Every structure is written in C-alpha cells, then in structure tokens.
Amino acid sequence: MYTSERHSLTPDLLVMAYRAGFFPMAESREGPLAWFSPDPRAIIPLETFRISRSLRRAVQKGTFTIRVDSVFEQVMRACAEREETWISEEIIEAYTALYRLGFAHSVECWQGDRLAGGLYGVGIGAAFFGESMFSRTRDASKVALVHLVVRLRARGFLLLDTQFLTPHLERFGALEIPRSRYMALLTKAVTAVTCFSDPSVALSQEVRE
C-alpha cells in the first residue's frame, strides 16, 4: 500500500511516517519517492532470532571489528552500490540528516581500515526499522545483523521491522504478520523508552541458535 504524493523528505516527516507504519522508497536511483505500508508486514521476532552453526562460528571467530555509527553515510552509499536501487540521493541526504539527530544508525563490519559490510536503519523508542545491508566480504552483513540483534536485546527493544519478507531473512526467523497486529506492536514499541546508543548498557556476547 503506498501513495506517491510529493512531500519534502525531512527528518520530522520521516519520524512521523515511521511512527504511523510508513516508510519511503525511491522508484530508482534518480526516481520519485513512494510511501509504503505493507500488509502483511515482515518482522524478525527478537526472542526467536536464529542463526546457522556456520554463522555462529563466523561471529565467534572475530573476523570483523564491529563499529556502530562511525560512517553512517558511507554505509548507505555502499548499500546503494548495485545495478538497481531504491536508495536515491534524496533518500541518502534525508537519512543522513536523521542520523545526525540520533534516529538513524549503522552497524559496520571492518577488516582493518576496510569497510567489509554492514547495515543501517532507524530507531524510534524501542522499535528498530531495518532498511538495507551490504557485504563486500563473505558473511559481513550477516555478522552485522547478529550484532544488531544482540544490541537490540540488551537494550530492551521490542520490535525489529524488516518491512518485506525475503528468503534470506527467513533464515533468521523473519515472518509476516497482518498489518493490524504490526500496528499494535509498533504503537507499543515507539512509545517505550530505550536508547540504541546508550553506553551504560553492557552488551552480551551471547550468540544463540
């Protein structure tokens, strides 16, 4: 479900839209924006998130150094490095502004000085809305997702929204729920109080199946 009605993509509009269950995507790298609120909606329940044994070993091996919010715009541009993308320059500029206000975040996998993979999304209250991920090295985006879930669990997040269901996300336990149920979860999550970047919360190193 979407509307292509034109609006200036500001941080205030983005936060309002996410709170209402909508998110924007561009039709192409230089195309106009459309607003979406899928029914059904895909989420990854944080309590049933699962990973394969091989990915568990990759995480425990410590191949990557994990950083958070160190190169947000670089992560966005890396996610857009594909033949067809919905991440337009307008999207990048708007979400970078949202990042500066503390609502958008990146989880990054580094190998030395090289950005090997990562993901970005939006955090409002105890809801995290995953937007996109990329890999330049095997398993890098998957490892970033594992670290994201560990962080969300440690900080008491209630909702990890993935928007659409893909076979890749299904492997981690993603599922579709009716929009009515999603909106109930969303309302509870965005009104809860937590902080994605709270340094006082110690992160668990536990990686579950």
C-alpha positions in Angstrom: 0.0 0.0 0.0 1.5 3.3 -1.0 1.0 6.9 -2.1 3.2 8.8 -4.4 2.0 12.2 -3.2 5.0 14.5 -3.2 6.5 15.8 0.1 9.8 17.3 1.1 11.7 14.4 2.8 12.6 15.9 6.1 13.6 14.2 9.4 10.3 15.3 11.0 8.3 13.7 8.2 10.4 10.5 8.4 9.9 10.1 12.1 6.2 10.8 11.8 5.9 8.3 8.9 7.7 5.5 10.8 5.5 6.1 13.8 2.5 5.7 11.6 3.8 2.5 9.9 5.0 4.0 6.6 8.5 4.2 5.0 9.7 5.8 1.7 11.5 4.2 -1.2 12.6 5.8 -4.5 11.4 4.2 -7.7 15.0 4.3 -8.9 18.4 5.9 -8.2 17.0 9.2 -9.5 13.3 8.5 -9.5 10.4 9.9 -7.4 9.6 8.7 -3.9 6.7 6.4 -2.9 5.4 5.7 0.6 4.8 2.1 1.6 2.9 0.3 4.5 2.8 -3.3 3.5 0.1 -5.7 4.6 1.3 -8.2 5.7 4.4 -6.7 7.2 7.7 -8.6 7.9 9.4 -8.6 11.2 12.1 -10.6 13.0 10.9 -11.5 16.5 13.9 -10.8 18.7 13.2 -13.7 21.0 13.2 -16.3 18.2 16.1 -14.9 16.1 18.2 -17.8 14.9 21.5 -18.3 13.1 23.2 -21.2 11.5 26.1 -23.0 13.0 28.4 -21.7 10.3 27.4 -18.1 11.0 27.8 -18.7 14.7 31.4 -19.8 14.1 32.0 -16.8 11.9 30.8 -14.5 14.7 32.8 -16.2 17.3 35.9 -16.2 15.1 36.1 -12.5 15.4 37.0 -11.9 11.7 35.5 -8.4 11.8 35.8 -5.5 14.1 32.3 -4.2 14.8 31.7 -0.4 14.9 28.4 1.4 15.4 27.5 4.8 13.8 31.1 5.6 12.7 30.5 6.0 9.0 26.7 6.1 8.5 26.6 7.8 5.1 29.3 5.5 3.8 27.2 2.5 4.8 24.2 4.0 3.0 26.2 4.6 -0.2 27.6 1.1 -0.1 24.0 -0.3 0.2 23.1 1.7 -2.9 26.1 0.3 -4.9 24.0 -2.1 -7.1 22.6 -2.0 -10.6 19.1 -1.1 -9.4 18.5 0.6 -6.1 15.7 2.4 -4.3 18.3 4.4 -2.3 18.3 7.7 -4.2 20.4 10.8 -3.4 17.3 12.3 -1.7 17.0 9.2 0.5 20.7 9.4 1.4 20.5 13.1 2.3 17.3 12.7 4.4 18.5 9.7 6.4 21.9 11.2 7.0 20.1 14.2 8.5 18.1 11.7 10.6 21.3 10.1 11.7 22.7 13.5 12.9 19.6 13.8 15.1 20.2 10.4 16.6 17.4 8.5 14.9 19.3 6.5 12.2 22.1 4.1 12.9 24.6 1.9 11.2 26.3 -1.4 12.3 29.6 -1.9 10.5 32.0 -4.8 10.0 35.6 -3.7 9.5 38.7 -5.6 8.4 41.5 -3.2 9.4 40.7 0.1 7.6 38.4 -1.6 5.1 34.6 -1.5 5.5 33.6 -5.1 4.7 29.9 -4.9 5.2 27.1 -3.5 7.4 23.6 -2.4 7.6 21.6 0.7 8.6 18.1 1.5 9.9 16.0 3.8 12.0 15.5 3.6 15.8 12.5 5.2 17.4 11.6 4.3 21.0 12.1 0.5 21.3 11.5 -0.1 17.6 14.2 -0.6 15.0 13.4 -0.4 11.3 16.0 -2.2 9.2 16.5 -0.5 5.9 19.3 -2.2 3.9 22.5 -4.1 4.2 25.6 -4.9 2.1 28.6 -7.2 2.0 32.0 -6.9 0.4 33.3 -9.9 2.3 31.6 -13.2 2.9 29.2 -13.2 5.8 29.9 -9.5 6.7 26.2 -8.3 6.5 25.1 -11.4 8.4 27.5 -10.8 11.2 26.3 -7.2 11.3 22.7 -8.4 11.7 23.7 -10.7 14.6 25.4 -7.8 16.4 22.4 -5.6 15.7 20.1 -8.2 17.4 22.4 -8.6 20.3 22.4 -4.8 20.8 18.6 -4.6 20.5 18.0 -7.4 23.0 20.5 -5.9 25.5 18.7 -2.5 25.3 15.2 -3.8 25.6 13.9 -3.2 22.1 10.5 -4.7 21.3 10.4 -4.6 17.5 12.7 -5.4 14.6 10.9 -4.4 11.5 12.3 -5.8 8.2 9.4 -4.4 6.0 9.3 -7.2 3.4 10.0 -10.9 3.7 12.8 -12.4 1.7 14.3 -16.0 1.7 17.5 -14.5 3.1 15.7 -13.0 6.1 13.5 -16.1 6.6 16.7 -18.0 7.6 17.0 -15.8 10.6 13.4 -16.3 11.7 11.7 -13.4 9.8 8.0 -13.8 9.3 5.0 -11.9 8.0 2.2 -10.6 10.3 -1.1 -8.8 9.5 -0.8 -5.0 9.4 -3.3 -4.8 12.3 -1.0 -6.8 14.5 2.0 -4.9 13.3 0.4 -1.6 14.2 -0.3 -2.8 17.7 3.3 -3.9 18.2 4.5 -0.6 16.6 2.4 1.6 18.9 3.8 -0.2 22.0 7.4 -0.1 20.7 7.6 3.5 19.6 6.2 4.8 22.9 8.6 2.7 25.0 11.8 4.4 26.4 15.2 2.9 25.5 18.3 4.1 23.6 20.1 2.4 20.8 23.4 4.1 21.6 23.2 4.0 25.4 26.8 3.4 26.6 25.7 2.4 30.1 24.2 -0.8 28.8 26.7 -3.6 28.6 26.3 -5.8 25.5 26.0 -9.5 26.0 28.4 -11.6 23.8 25.9 -14.4 23.7 25.1 -15.7 20.2 22.1 -18.1 20.3 21.0 -20.6 17.7 
